[in-house]
Amino acid sequence: QVQLVDSWGGLVQPGGSLRLSCVASAFAFSNYPMSWYRQAPGKMRAFVARITTDVANRRLADSVMGRFTISRDNAKNTVYLQMNSLKPEDTAMYYCTRGWTRYDYWGQGTQVTVSS
């Protein structure tokens, strides 16, 4: 059974950093592009970042450009989201998902709260 497990969210002060991870299982991870989305309270789920299978192409939402980085380790079946210079408006539940613009499996989410 395909599984995506999101982890390493938490509470951080403005300007701080977090690195989220998403560990995949039960499918050929290296064959699939991966993406991150987030959903803030009262808002729709929004695109954050995506990465191709060979890491040659990455896309970031304008709101996180220059602060967030997406990466992957195919040997570990893991995709990461490095988040720097965090702002209160980055507070949301973060989800990884399998796919580039069409998605079939989602992680359970990990909460990121940016607050002083």
MMTF fields as JSON, N, C-alpha, C and O atoms, coordinates in Angstrom:
{
  "mmtfVersion": "1.0.0",
  "mmtfProducer": "UNKNOWN",
  "numBonds": 463,
  "numAtoms": 464,
  "numGroups": 116,
  "numChains": 1,
  "numModels": 1,
  "chainsPerModel": [1],
  "groupsPerChain": [116],
  "chainIdList": ["A"],
  "bondAtomList": [4, 2, 8, 6, 12, 10, 16, 14, 20, 18, 24, 22, 28, 26, 32, 30, 36, 34, 40, 38, 44, 42, 48, 46, 52, 50, 56, 54, 60, 58, 64, 62, 68, 66, 72, 70, 76, 74, 80, 78, 84, 82, 88, 86, 92, 90, 96, 94, 100, 98, 104, 102, 108, 106, 112, 110, 116, 114, 120, 118, 124, 122, 128, 126, 132, 130, 136, 134, 140, 138, 144, 142, 148, 146, 152, 150, 156, 154, 160, 158, 164, 162, 168, 166, 172, 170, 176, 174, 180, 178, 184, 182, 188, 186, 192, 190, 196, 194, 200, 198, 204, 202, 208, 206, 212, 210, 216, 214, 220, 218, 224, 222, 228, 226, 232, 230, 236, 234, 240, 238, 244, 242, 248, 246, 252, 250, 256, 254, 260, 258, 264, 262, 268, 266, 272, 270, 276, 274, 280, 278, 284, 282, 288, 286, 292, 290, 296, 294, 300, 298, 304, 302, 308, 306, 312, 310, 316, 314, 320, 318, 324, 322, 328, 326, 332, 330, 336, 334, 340, 338, 344, 342, 348, 346, 352, 350, 356, 354, 360, 358, 364, 362, 368, 366, 372, 370, 376, 374, 380, 378, 384, 382, 388, 386, 392, 390, 396, 394, 400, 398, 404, 402, 408, 406, 412, 410, 416, 414, 420, 418, 424, 422, 428, 426, 432, 430, 436, 434, 440, 438, 444, 442, 448, 446, 452, 450, 456, 454, 460, 458],
  "bondOrderList": [1, 1, 1, 1, 1, 1, 1, 1, 1, 1, 1, 1, 1, 1, 1, 1, 1, 1, 1, 1, 1, 1, 1, 1, 1, 1, 1, 1, 1, 1, 1, 1, 1, 1, 1, 1, 1, 1, 1, 1, 1, 1, 1, 1, 1, 1, 1, 1, 1, 1, 1, 1, 1, 1, 1, 1, 1, 1, 1, 1, 1, 1, 1, 1, 1, 1, 1, 1, 1, 1, 1, 1, 1, 1, 1, 1, 1, 1, 1, 1, 1, 1, 1, 1, 1, 1, 1, 1, 1, 1, 1, 1, 1, 1, 1, 1, 1, 1, 1, 1, 1, 1, 1, 1, 1, 1, 1, 1, 1, 1, 1, 1, 1, 1, 1],
  "groupList": [{"groupName": "GLN", "atomNameList": ["N", "CA", "C", "O"], "elementList": ["N", "C", "C", "O"], "formalChargeList": [0, 0, 0, 0], "bondAtomList": [1, 0, 2, 1, 3, 2], "bondOrderList": [1, 1, 2], "singleLetterCode": "Q", "chemCompType": "L-PEPTIDE LINKING"}, {"groupName": "VAL", "atomNameList": ["N", "CA", "C", "O"], "elementList": ["N", "C", "C", "O"], "formalChargeList": [0, 0, 0, 0], "bondAtomList": [1, 0, 2, 1, 3, 2], "bondOrderList": [1, 1, 2], "singleLetterCode": "V", "chemCompType": "L-PEPTIDE LINKING"}, {"groupName": "LEU", "atomNameList": ["N", "CA", "C", "O"], "elementList": ["N", "C", "C", "O"], "formalChargeList": [0, 0, 0, 0], "bondAtomList": [1, 0, 2, 1, 3, 2], "bondOrderList": [1, 1, 2], "singleLetterCode": "L", "chemCompType": "L-PEPTIDE LINKING"}, {"groupName": "ASP", "atomNameList": ["N", "CA", "C", "O"], "elementList": ["N", "C", "C", "O"], "formalChargeList": [0, 0, 0, 0], "bondAtomList": [1, 0, 2, 1, 3, 2], "bondOrderList": [1, 1, 2], "singleLetterCode": "D", "chemCompType": "L-PEPTIDE LINKING"}, {"groupName": "SER", "atomNameList": ["N", "CA", "C", "O"], "elementList": ["N", "C", "C", "O"], "formalChargeList": [0, 0, 0, 0], "bondAtomList": [1, 0, 2, 1, 3, 2], "bondOrderList": [1, 1, 2], "singleLetterCode": "S", "chemCompType": "L-PEPTIDE LINKING"}, {"groupName": "TRP", "atomNameList": ["N", "CA", "C", "O"], "elementList": ["N", "C", "C", "O"], "formalChargeList": [0, 0, 0, 0], "bondAtomList": [1, 0, 2, 1, 3, 2], "bondOrderList": [1, 1, 2], "singleLetterCode": "W", "chemCompType": "L-PEPTIDE LINKING"}, {"groupName": "GLY", "atomNameList": ["N", "CA", "C", "O"], "elementList": ["N", "C", "C", "O"], "formalChargeList": [0, 0, 0, 0], "bondAtomList": [1, 0, 2, 1, 3, 2], "bondOrderList": [1, 1, 2], "singleLetterCode": "G", "chemCompType": "PEPTIDE LINKING"}, {"groupName": "PRO", "atomNameList": ["N", "CA", "C", "O"], "elementList": ["N", "C", "C", "O"], "formalChargeList": [0, 0, 0, 0], "bondAtomList": [1, 0, 2, 1, 3, 2], "bondOrderList": [1, 1, 2], "singleLetterCode": "P", "chemCompType": "L-PEPTIDE LINKING"}, {"groupName": "ARG", "atomNameList": ["N", "CA", "C", "O"], "elementList": ["N", "C", "C", "O"], "formalChargeList": [0, 0, 0, 0], "bondAtomList": [1, 0, 2, 1, 3, 2], "bondOrderList": [1, 1, 2], "singleLetterCode": "R", "chemCompType": "L-PEPTIDE LINKING"}, {"groupName": "CYS", "atomNameList": ["N", "CA", "C", "O"], "elementList": ["N", "C", "C", "O"], "formalChargeList": [0, 0, 0, 0], "bondAtomList": [1, 0, 2, 1, 3, 2], "bondOrderList": [1, 1, 2], "singleLetterCode": "C", "chemCompType": "L-PEPTIDE LINKING"}, {"groupName": "ALA", "atomNameList": ["N", "CA", "C", "O"], "elementList": ["N", "C", "C", "O"], "formalChargeList": [0, 0, 0, 0], "bondAtomList": [1, 0, 2, 1, 3, 2], "bondOrderList": [1, 1, 2], "singleLetterCode": "A", "chemCompType": "L-PEPTIDE LINKING"}, {"groupName": "PHE", "atomNameList": ["N", "CA", "C", "O"], "elementList": ["N", "C", "C", "O"], "formalChargeList": [0, 0, 0, 0], "bondAtomList": [1, 0, 2, 1, 3, 2], "bondOrderList": [1, 1, 2], "singleLetterCode": "F", "chemCompType": "L-PEPTIDE LINKING"}, {"groupName": "ASN", "atomNameList": ["N", "CA", "C", "O"], "elementList": ["N", "C", "C", "O"], "formalChargeList": [0, 0, 0, 0], "bondAtomList": [1, 0, 2, 1, 3, 2], "bondOrderList": [1, 1, 2], "singleLetterCode": "N", "chemCompType": "L-PEPTIDE LINKING"}, {"groupName": "TYR", "atomNameList": ["N", "CA", "C", "O"], "elementList": ["N", "C", "C", "O"], "formalChargeList": [0, 0, 0, 0], "bondAtomList": [1, 0, 2, 1, 3, 2], "bondOrderList": [1, 1, 2], "singleLetterCode": "Y", "chemCompType": "L-PEPTIDE LINKING"}, {"groupName": "MET", "atomNameList": ["N", "CA", "C", "O"], "elementList": ["N", "C", "C", "O"], "formalChargeList": [0, 0, 0, 0], "bondAtomList": [1, 0, 2, 1, 3, 2], "bondOrderList": [1, 1, 2], "singleLetterCode": "M", "chemCompType": "L-PEPTIDE LINKING"}, {"groupName": "LYS", "atomNameList": ["N", "CA", "C", "O"], "elementList": ["N", "C", "C", "O"], "formalChargeList": [0, 0, 0, 0], "bondAtomList": [1, 0, 2, 1, 3, 2], "bondOrderList": [1, 1, 2], "singleLetterCode": "K", "chemCompType": "L-PEPTIDE LINKING"}, {"groupName": "ILE", "atomNameList": ["N", "CA", "C", "O"], "elementList": ["N", "C", "C", "O"], "formalChargeList": [0, 0, 0, 0], "bondAtomList": [1, 0, 2, 1, 3, 2], "bondOrderList": [1, 1, 2], "singleLetterCode": "I", "chemCompType": "L-PEPTIDE LINKING"}, {"groupName": "THR", "atomNameList": ["N", "CA", "C", "O"], "elementList": ["N", "C", "C", "O"], "formalChargeList": [0, 0, 0, 0], "bondAtomList": [1, 0, 2, 1, 3, 2], "bondOrderList": [1, 1, 2], "singleLetterCode": "T", "chemCompType": "L-PEPTIDE LINKING"}, {"groupName": "GLU", "atomNameList": ["N", "CA", "C", "O"], "elementList": ["N", "C", "C", "O"], "formalChargeList": [0, 0, 0, 0], "bondAtomList": [1, 0, 2, 1, 3, 2], "bondOrderList": [1, 1, 2], "singleLetterCode": "E", "chemCompType": "L-PEPTIDE LINKING"}],
  "groupTypeList": [0, 1, 0, 2, 1, 3, 4, 5, 6, 6, 2, 1, 0, 7, 6, 6, 4, 2, 8, 2, 4, 9, 1, 10, 4, 10, 11, 10, 11, 4, 12, 13, 7, 14, 4, 5, 13, 8, 0, 10, 7, 6, 15, 14, 8, 10, 11, 1, 10, 8, 16, 17, 17, 3, 1, 10, 12, 8, 8, 2, 10, 3, 4, 1, 14, 6, 8, 11, 17, 16, 4, 8, 3, 12, 10, 15, 12, 17, 1, 13, 2, 0, 14, 12, 4, 2, 15, 7, 18, 3, 17, 10, 14, 13, 13, 9, 17, 8, 6, 5, 17, 8, 13, 3, 13, 5, 6, 0, 6, 17, 0, 1, 17, 1, 4, 4],
  "groupIdList": [1, 2, 3, 4, 5, 6, 7, 8, 9, 10, 11, 12, 13, 14, 15, 16, 17, 18, 19, 20, 21, 22, 23, 24, 25, 26, 27, 28, 29, 30, 31, 32, 33, 34, 35, 36, 37, 38, 39, 40, 41, 42, 43, 44, 45, 46, 47, 48, 49, 50, 51, 52, 53, 54, 55, 56, 57, 58, 59, 60, 61, 62, 63, 64, 65, 66, 67, 68, 69, 70, 71, 72, 73, 74, 75, 76, 77, 78, 79, 80, 81, 82, 83, 84, 85, 86, 87, 88, 89, 90, 91, 92, 93, 94, 95, 96, 97, 98, 99, 100, 101, 102, 103, 104, 105, 106, 107, 108, 109, 110, 111, 112, 113, 114, 115, 116],
  "secStructList": [7, 7, 3, 3, 3, 3, 3, 7, 7, 3, 3, 3, 7, 6, 6, 7, 7, 3, 3, 3, 3, 3, 3, 3, 3, 1, 1, 7, 4, 4, 4, 1, 7, 3, 3, 3, 3, 3, 3, 7, 6, 6, 1, 7, 7, 3, 3, 3, 3, 3, 3, 7, 6, 6, 1, 1, 7, 3, 3, 3, 7, 4, 4, 4, 6, 6, 6, 3, 3, 3, 3, 3, 3, 4, 4, 4, 6, 3, 3, 3, 3, 3, 3, 7, 1, 7, 7, 4, 4, 4, 7, 3, 3, 3, 3, 3, 3, 3, 1, 1, 1, 1, 7, 7, 7, 5, 7, 7, 7, 3, 3, 3, 3, 3, 7, 7],
  "xCoordList": [0.838, 0.0, 0.882, 1.759, 0.632, 1.412, 1.215, 0.098, 2.329, 2.251, 3.241, 4.377, 2.802, 3.652, 3.524, 2.42, 4.641, 4.627, 5.377, 6.593, 4.614, 5.186, 5.611, 4.938, 6.742, 7.173, 8.093, 8.51, 8.409, 9.36, 8.833, 9.599, 7.503, 6.942, 7.13, 7.695, 6.657, 6.783, 6.506, 6.033, 6.809, 6.654, 8.01, 9.002, 8.039, 9.302, 9.026, 7.936, 10.01, 9.859, 10.035, 10.691, 9.469, 9.693, 11.19, 11.968, 11.566, 12.971, 13.677, 14.814, 13.03, 13.63, 13.538, 13.055, 14.014, 14.067, 13.517, 13.564, 13.0, 12.587, 12.888, 12.918, 13.111, 13.221, 12.212, 12.328, 11.225, 10.219, 10.735, 11.527, 10.271, 10.587, 9.323, 8.342, 9.366, 8.262, 8.884, 9.582, 8.626, 9.176, 8.125, 7.001, 8.501, 7.581, 7.849, 8.975, 6.812, 6.971, 5.964, 4.919, 6.318, 5.453, 5.249, 4.26, 6.166, 6.168, 7.581, 8.42, 7.829, 9.153, 9.325, 9.069, 9.758, 9.841, 10.613, 10.192, 11.724, 12.582, 11.913, 12.422, 10.793, 10.085, 9.03, 8.4, 8.833, 7.736, 8.215, 9.045, 7.695, 7.898, 7.121, 6.145, 7.572, 6.934, 6.674, 7.374, 5.677, 5.292, 4.957, 4.681, 4.995, 4.54, 3.415, 3.478, 2.404, 1.306, 1.143, 1.671, 0.406, 0.089, -1.333, -1.886, -1.899, -3.254, -3.298, -3.091, -3.568, -3.711, -5.17, -6.058, -5.416, -6.796, -7.714, -7.402, -8.833, -9.798, -9.445, -10.141, -8.366, -7.934, -7.861, -7.838, -7.824, -7.697, -6.251, -5.319, -6.097, -4.763, -4.039, -4.622, -2.767, -2.016, -0.684, -0.047, -0.277, 0.996, 2.155, 2.118, 3.192, 4.399, 5.613, 6.351, 5.825, 7.039, 6.853, 6.045, 7.624, 7.635, 9.006, 9.79, 9.285, 10.607, 10.458, 9.633, 11.265, 11.224, 11.993, 12.625, 11.928, 12.537, 14.053, 14.659, 14.651, 16.112, 16.612, 17.77, 15.739, 16.014, 16.447, 16.879, 16.341, 16.766, 15.845, 16.283, 14.593, 13.642, 12.931, 12.482, 12.845, 12.128, 11.287, 11.658, 10.181, 9.309, 8.939, 8.729, 8.865, 8.472, 7.377, 7.36, 6.478, 5.477, 6.167, 7.192, 5.614, 6.204, 6.359, 7.322, 5.413, 5.403, 6.557, 6.87, 7.191, 8.289, 9.613, 10.631, 9.608, 10.826, 11.923, 11.699, 13.119, 14.245, 14.329, 15.326, 13.282, 13.289, 13.194, 13.783, 12.468, 12.262, 13.037, 13.262, 13.437, 14.101, 13.523, 13.344, 13.232, 12.788, 13.937, 14.674, 14.082, 15.12, 14.611, 13.564, 15.359, 14.97, 16.212, 17.259, 16.064, 17.092, 16.422, 15.709, 16.653, 15.982, 16.437, 15.68, 17.652, 18.138, 17.407, 17.325, 16.875, 16.154, 14.649, 13.91, 14.192, 12.752, 12.161, 11.062, 12.89, 12.496, 12.568, 13.503, 11.568, 11.578, 11.575, 10.92, 12.317, 12.491, 11.97, 11.903, 11.609, 11.296, 12.055, 11.686, 13.119, 13.894, 13.247, 13.081, 12.887, 12.176, 13.0, 13.222, 13.447, 14.233, 13.47, 12.499, 13.917, 13.297, 11.787, 11.046, 11.349, 9.909, 9.162, 9.661, 7.94, 7.071, 5.78, 5.42, 5.092, 3.813, 2.839, 2.058, 2.877, 1.963, 2.326, 1.583, 3.457, 3.793, 3.121, 3.205, 2.463, 1.758, 0.694, -0.187, 0.773, -0.142, 0.16, 1.167, -0.725, -0.448, 0.217, -0.284, 1.342, 2.107, 1.956, 2.051, 1.715, 1.479, 2.404, 2.585, 2.988, 3.646, 2.659, 1.72, 2.888, 2.019, 2.8, 3.806, 2.343, 3.016, 2.46, 1.257, 3.347, 2.929, 3.516, 4.145, 3.295, 3.793, 2.669, 2.755, 1.607, 0.407, -0.865, -1.94, -0.734, -1.824, -1.329, -0.224, -2.158, -1.696, -2.629, -3.85, -2.022, -2.868, -2.761, -3.712, -1.623, -1.468, -0.938, -0.149, -1.413, -1.033, -0.557, -1.025, 0.39, 0.76, -0.309, -1.293, -0.096, -1.091, -0.946, -1.825, 0.163, 0.395, 1.214, 1.197, 1.936, 2.691, 2.487, 2.587, 2.201, 1.837, 3.077, 3.999, 3.08, 4.116, 3.445, 2.508, 3.93, 3.411, 4.553, 5.54, 4.408, 5.437, 4.873, 3.955, 5.431, 4.893, 5.955, 6.798, 5.894, 6.797, 6.116, 6.714],
  "yCoordList": [-1.184, 0.0, 1.246, 1.405, 2.125, 3.36, 4.187, 4.35, 4.702, 5.522, 6.672, 6.496, 7.841, 9.021, 9.51, 9.78, 9.622, 10.036, 11.353, 11.423, 12.403, 13.736, 13.901, 13.43, 14.579, 14.797, 16.0, 16.585, 16.369, 17.402, 18.815, 19.773, 18.938, 20.26, 20.649, 19.886, 21.831, 22.259, 23.73, 24.403, 24.213, 25.632, 26.314, 25.855, 27.418, 28.132, 29.623, 30.07, 30.386, 31.835, 32.422, 31.813, 33.583, 34.246, 34.401, 34.759, 34.125, 34.163, 32.843, 32.691, 31.886, 30.587, 29.657, 30.034, 28.425, 27.432, 26.095, 25.753, 25.361, 23.978, 23.205, 23.777, 21.915, 21.045, 19.923, 19.074, 19.931, 18.881, 17.704, 17.869, 16.525, 15.356, 14.569, 14.633, 13.836, 12.973, 11.663, 11.62, 10.61, 9.303, 8.486, 8.326, 7.975, 7.213, 5.718, 5.292, 4.939, 3.497, 2.845, 3.41, 1.633, 0.758, 1.218, 0.847, 2.017, 2.321, 2.748, 3.027, 2.794, 3.151, 4.665, 5.384, 5.131, 6.558, 7.328, 8.412, 6.79, 7.51, 7.751, 8.535, 7.104, 7.249, 8.349, 8.605, 9.001, 9.95, 11.345, 11.472, 12.381, 13.716, 13.841, 13.128, 14.753, 14.941, 16.422, 17.284, 16.697, 18.084, 18.274, 17.327, 19.544, 19.951, 20.973, 21.864, 20.827, 21.776, 22.172, 21.52, 23.248, 23.635, 24.178, 24.668, 24.074, 24.578, 25.305, 24.711, 26.596, 27.423, 27.379, 27.087, 27.665, 27.632, 28.556, 29.729, 28.022, 28.813, 29.076, 29.831, 28.462, 28.691, 27.38, 26.303, 27.488, 26.296, 25.823, 26.586, 24.549, 23.994, 24.683, 24.902, 25.023, 25.805, 25.153, 24.555, 25.276, 24.744, 25.462, 26.676, 24.689, 25.257, 24.984, 25.906, 23.7, 23.346, 21.992, 21.173, 21.773, 20.464, 20.194, 21.111, 18.909, 18.5, 17.292, 16.414, 17.253, 16.129, 14.943, 15.036, 13.835, 12.595, 12.705, 12.143, 13.436, 13.537, 14.859, 15.226, 15.571, 16.874, 17.952, 19.025, 17.688, 18.685, 19.901, 21.014, 19.691, 20.801, 20.912, 19.922, 22.142, 22.431, 23.678, 24.574, 23.718, 24.898, 25.29, 24.436, 26.576, 27.097, 28.134, 28.868, 28.185, 29.247, 30.595, 30.671, 31.64, 32.973, 33.373, 34.042, 32.962, 33.371, 32.784, 33.28, 31.731, 31.096, 31.16, 30.678, 31.752, 31.84, 32.548, 33.597, 31.951, 32.547, 32.179, 32.468, 31.541, 31.139, 29.624, 29.068, 28.961, 27.514, 26.811, 27.37, 25.574, 24.738, 23.336, 22.788, 22.758, 21.369, 20.504, 20.894, 19.332, 18.391, 16.976, 16.768, 16.018, 14.622, 13.75, 14.085, 12.616, 11.595, 10.297, 9.665, 9.915, 8.725, 7.446, 6.477, 7.437, 6.255, 6.063, 4.947, 7.159, 7.096, 7.225, 7.268, 7.287, 7.431, 8.644, 8.572, 9.721, 10.871, 12.164, 12.381, 13.008, 14.359, 15.33, 15.095, 16.422, 17.389, 18.762, 19.094, 19.537, 20.948, 21.738, 21.751, 22.397, 23.249, 24.628, 25.254, 25.091, 26.365, 27.297, 27.026, 28.384, 29.393, 30.706, 30.908, 31.586, 32.915, 32.809, 33.515, 31.934, 31.684, 32.897, 33.664, 33.046, 34.162, 33.629, 32.475, 34.431, 33.972, 33.48, 32.562, 34.073, 33.649, 32.297, 31.776, 31.723, 30.361, 29.31, 28.114, 29.746, 28.826, 28.066, 28.67, 26.734, 25.888, 24.431, 24.098, 23.577, 22.152, 21.906, 22.341, 21.21, 20.935, 19.46, 18.561, 19.248, 17.908, 17.626, 18.481, 16.446, 16.029, 15.208, 14.619, 15.182, 14.458, 13.937, 14.525, 12.843, 12.228, 12.818, 12.755, 13.391, 13.931, 15.302, 15.913, 15.778, 17.103, 18.115, 19.154, 17.827, 18.673, 17.866, 18.425, 16.579, 15.691, 14.787, 14.249, 14.614, 13.95, 12.795, 12.899, 11.694, 10.568, 10.142, 9.583, 10.394, 10.043, 11.253, 12.052, 11.352, 12.466, 11.953, 10.926, 12.689, 12.397, 12.873, 13.498, 12.566, 12.923, 14.375, 14.916, 14.988, 16.386, 16.533, 15.68, 17.658, 18.013, 19.507, 20.313, 19.868, 21.234, 22.101, 21.738, 23.247, 24.261, 25.513, 26.043, 25.977, 27.184, 28.161, 27.847, 29.348, 30.382, 31.487, 32.208, 31.603, 32.551, 32.886, 32.058, 34.113, 34.521, 34.34, 34.629],
  "zCoordList": [0.0, 0.0, 0.0, 0.849, -0.97, -1.069, 0.202, 0.692, 0.72, 1.922, 1.829, 1.387, 2.248, 2.369, 3.804, 4.276, 4.491, 5.893, 6.042, 5.863, 6.376, 6.557, 8.005, 8.922, 8.198, 9.577, 9.699, 8.699, 10.963, 11.365, 11.255, 11.149, 11.282, 11.491, 12.951, 13.735, 13.313, 14.705, 14.869, 13.954, 16.051, 16.389, 16.27, 16.836, 15.523, 15.314, 15.348, 14.991, 15.775, 15.802, 14.412, 13.567, 14.159, 12.869, 12.597, 13.481, 11.36, 10.974, 11.136, 10.689, 11.766, 11.996, 10.8, 9.731, 11.004, 9.931, 10.4, 11.581, 9.444, 9.652, 8.38, 7.29, 8.518, 7.351, 7.497, 8.381, 6.621, 6.597, 5.777, 4.85, 6.14, 5.332, 5.039, 5.78, 3.957, 3.546, 3.08, 2.067, 3.822, 3.49, 2.757, 3.233, 1.602, 0.756, 0.862, 1.12, 0.661, 0.677, -0.261, -0.583, -0.689, -1.482, -2.917, -3.549, -3.439, -4.861, -5.254, -4.397, -6.567, -7.093, -7.011, -7.977, -5.86, -5.563, -6.628, -7.031, -7.085, -8.029, -9.372, -10.172, -9.643, -10.917, -10.912, -11.938, -9.77, -9.647, -9.226, -8.325, -9.875, -9.329, -8.023, -7.792, -7.181, -5.881, -5.636, -6.166, -4.842, -4.575, -3.1, -2.364, -2.706, -1.376, -1.532, -2.379, -0.713, -0.618, 0.851, 1.752, 1.063, 2.437, 2.505, 1.521, 3.692, 3.914, 5.235, 6.293, 5.167, 6.369, 6.818, 6.017, 8.083, 8.589, 7.784, 7.581, 7.333, 6.596, 5.153, 4.474, 4.665, 3.282, 2.528, 3.123, 1.204, 0.376, 0.371, 0.628, 0.072, -0.05, -1.201, -2.262, -0.993, -1.974, -2.288, -1.421, -3.535, -4.011, -3.324, -3.123, -2.964, -2.378, -3.254, -3.601, -3.619, -4.356, -5.019, -4.583, -6.089, -6.755, -7.322, -7.564, -7.532, -8.007, -8.917, -8.667, -9.98, -10.897, -10.334, -9.281, -11.046, -10.555, -10.432, -9.52, -11.365, -11.39, -10.823, -11.018, -10.121, -9.49, -10.473, -10.053, -11.785, -12.762, -12.773, -13.065, -12.463, -12.471, -11.128, -10.551, -10.654, -9.417, -9.631, -10.39, -8.97, -9.029, -7.607, -6.745, -7.383, -6.082, -6.265, -7.252, -5.319, -5.317, -5.107, -4.429, -5.679, -5.54, -4.076, -3.704, -3.263, -1.857, -1.048, 0.034, -1.565, -0.813, -1.563, -1.066, -2.757, -3.559, -2.776, -2.172, -2.799, -2.102, -0.636, 0.026, -0.124, 1.298, 1.468, 2.396, 0.593, 0.679, -0.437, -1.51, -0.154, -1.141, -1.06, 0.028, -2.218, -2.258, -2.756, -3.662, -2.158, -2.585, -2.356, -1.742, -2.855, -2.665, -2.614, -3.168, -1.928, -1.87, -2.307, -1.529, -3.531, -4.062, -3.369, -3.295, -2.868, -2.152, -0.825, -0.31, -0.274, 0.992, 0.818, 1.802, -0.431, -0.697, 0.047, 0.597, 0.052, 0.858, 0.046, -0.726, 0.237, -0.308, 0.872, 1.887, 0.718, 1.799, 1.38, 0.196, 2.385, 2.175, 3.229, 4.403, 2.789, 3.675, 3.685, 2.639, 4.872, 5.0, 5.875, 7.055, 5.291, 6.003, 6.058, 5.327, 6.925, 7.063, 7.18, 6.495, 8.041, 8.164, 8.68, 9.503, 8.164, 8.512, 9.138, 8.904, 9.912, 10.475, 9.403, 9.654, 8.228, 7.168, 6.561, 5.729, 6.965, 6.542, 7.43, 7.148, 8.485, 9.368, 8.598, 7.987, 8.627, 7.861, 8.153, 8.778, 7.691, 7.627, 6.279, 5.242, 6.3, 5.085, 4.701, 5.538, 3.399, 2.877, 1.707, 0.84, 1.673, 0.441, -0.378, 0.157, -1.671, -2.571, -3.755, -4.151, -4.316, -5.452, -6.743, -6.998, -7.551, -8.837, -9.11, -8.246, -10.348, -10.769, -10.798, -10.144, -11.55, -11.517, -11.296, -11.075, -11.355, -10.985, -9.88, -9.956, -8.835, -7.622, -7.261, -7.377, -6.82, -6.48, -5.027, -4.481, -4.389, -2.979, -2.209, -2.714, -0.953, -0.087, 1.255, 1.747, 1.847, 3.216, 4.175, 3.778, 5.451, 6.464, 6.921, 7.593, 6.552, 6.904, 8.176, 9.063, 8.228, 9.425, 9.666, 8.741, 10.913, 11.232, 11.428, 12.159, 10.765, 10.962, 11.519, 10.923, 12.66, 13.281, 13.494, 14.159, 12.922, 13.041, 13.933, 13.545, 15.119, 16.088, 17.124, 17.47, 17.607, 18.684, 20.034, 21.071]
}
